[in-house]
Amino acid sequence: MAIHFFENQGVFHLTNAHLSYILHILPNGHLGQLYFGSAIPIDEDYRYLFEGAPRPMTTYVFEGDTQFSLEHTREEYPVYGHSDYRSGACRVVQPNGASILNLEYVSHMIQHGKPALPGLPACRATQAEAQTLEILLKDQVSGLKITLSYTIYEELPMICRHAEFKNDGVNTLRLQKAFSLALDLPDDNWLWHEFVGAWSRERHLFKRPLTPGMTAIGSTRGHSSHQFNPFVCLTRSHTTEHTGQAIGCSFVYSGNFLIQAEVDAYHTTRLLCGIHPENFEWALRPGESFVTPEAVLGYSTQGLNGLSQAFHNLMRNHLSREPWGEMVRPLLVNNWEGTYFDFTEEKLLGIAQKAKDLGLELFVLDDGWFGERTHEKAGLGDWWPNTKRLKNGIAGLSQKIRALGLKFGLWFEPEMCNQDSDLYRNHPDWILQTPGYSASHGRHQYVLDFSRQEVIDYIYQLMEQVIRDGELDYIKWDMNRSLSEVYSTAYPPHQQGEIFHRHILGVYQLHQRLLDSFPQLLIEGCSSGGGRFDPGMLPYCPQIWTSDDTDAIERLFIQHGTSYAYPISCIGAHVSVSPNHQVLRHTPLFTRAAVALFGTFGYELDLMQLSDDTCQIIKREMIWVKIWRCMIQHGQFTRLRSPFEGNDVAWAAMDLTKSKGVVGYYRILNRINDRFDRLPLPMLNDMEKYRICEVAEDFSEERPIGQYSGKTLKEIGILLSDPTAGEISKYAGRLPTDFYARLFTIEKIA
Ligand code: DGJ
């Protein structure tokens, strides 16, 4: 049993081998929190952790009692203004303008497994894998009921949370804030880690200590965004990648979000996570419900790698679309950086034939195959083949690609249209725009109003036909601009605050309908690269294009940052041409491959331009990748060195039994006559013996380096010193350069 209720104490204790989360019913009936942290015994009474103090300027709940103030209480779903002056988890406005709620405990239910969230992405669990506690709270004045839901996994240091609002009163209530999670922590001695960026520079790690006041990240762009990812970590100052306490908070949602930590005057911390309240208001009529998206709390005492590995496990096995979580991902070639819009059927077939010869498995035709789409300004929304370019349509091209022995996939951008499209000409009112104001464009395109069912139905029917006619195995679902002037003419004025959320629910609905019709379809998410790289997309898109920046060195930062929350199996990574198209950097083919290997691997360049020698290398590389890809994508990933801290990066992936693995080592700039260097491998079993080999740059062999015990490799590691010490003319082996990579394999000796 992971969830215990001690009726005589009014205490709930959620626990497994990793953590304890203890809640209690407060003297005023509200739900309070006693503890969140490492697992502690269930047979002790923890109510002494509920502290109060008679502090001047405090307001107290009960007349004559100067101990109990919500200002000094750790609460589970706090409401601002009821003796608590910190930011609340919800704000609900009643017809008389009041926004105070008195949320009192009514009842609770404990069940095995985890119920699904209607219309929303959420983690899954079988009856044996998790237990769920639902606690019903009610405000007697308004009739509002809120059910707080907590799922604890048996094996994982994870708690999933969300809230459901039900209007049991007689008046419409206006929900202006409805967060998914509040977590009050007793101190503020935390470092905040956030994953920040812009287009082509996604998820760079920044950290800062919490200080009094607010620390927050969020998006108001209608998608989770390139700017801030819906994931934060809190660590102690001494926490490392391998040791120490870390808390992670991930929001399973793809629209506007806010994650905020508030440090108050008494140095406690309140973490809040949910839909961004900016531009959010939901009219909850009598009898109606509103379900918040899910937020996940993770906890580790094994540092940031321990936290990441737990999130990877959760996302791979309990969130990503089944059965793709653990399935082999096809090695793909995508024509975008190879041809952009400039292609003919002959050119595409040439690339496809070459891809087959090299050992790739899936050909993806990117933007430009439909409507009048030969450039950015036209065609979006007209999802039928352009037969001027592809004379036999998508079905004809698909047959030819399949005849080569490849799978076939296509690019779509379902949520958008250009003004120069039949869709817009026929339905100009189908875009999001505010009456009387001009609609801003982004990349010459406009956002369709997915809060309207007829819009989704129209796009569904067009996509369904192409997927069926083309027998598609894969689609890349792109989304290339943020939302603006968000307003739907299909809804009355008092529901305009619902449109952002309704839009993203529409996006989820379209994904789900397509997957219901084509259960085998692999959808790769994308939003100008990684603008919607979030857990909310994973139940539909088990892999997501990580960034439009395909330069291997930029990718070291982007993929490293992404790995804090997301497993390798969802990180889309391709080898592109050198010099690179985004930063014009020249990098060796081996480095580009060694970086892309830590992702769902593919090529994105004009394969017809490669020399015969390069093709021979790639052929060998594909054989190697096919042997190792499952282990890398689904194994345990460990960060060994960080690009955010120095010139070198190292990553490792081990299978879950710790019997084989791959280590990638990357050095950004060459250094002359540098220090002797060792790379300890802390993820091995002490008692086992391992054979270490180095993969040759042309993938022709794996050269044995030696055999060592796990303990030795953990304490000492692989030697990485530069054997030339800068005197390259005297050295006959592989010369170190800028943008240099090495790959090692590890195999347990039986
Ligand atoms: C943005 C994506 O991130 C690219 O990979 C490519 O698909 C283009 N859109 C096509 O317009």
Boltz pocket constraint, residues with backbone or C-beta under 6 A from the ligand:
constraints:
  - pocket:
      binder: B
      contacts: [[A, 336], [A, 366], [A, 367], [A, 411], [A, 478], [A, 480], [A, 526], [A, 527], [A, 528], [A, 529], [A, 545], [A, 547], [A, 548]]
      max_distance: 6.0
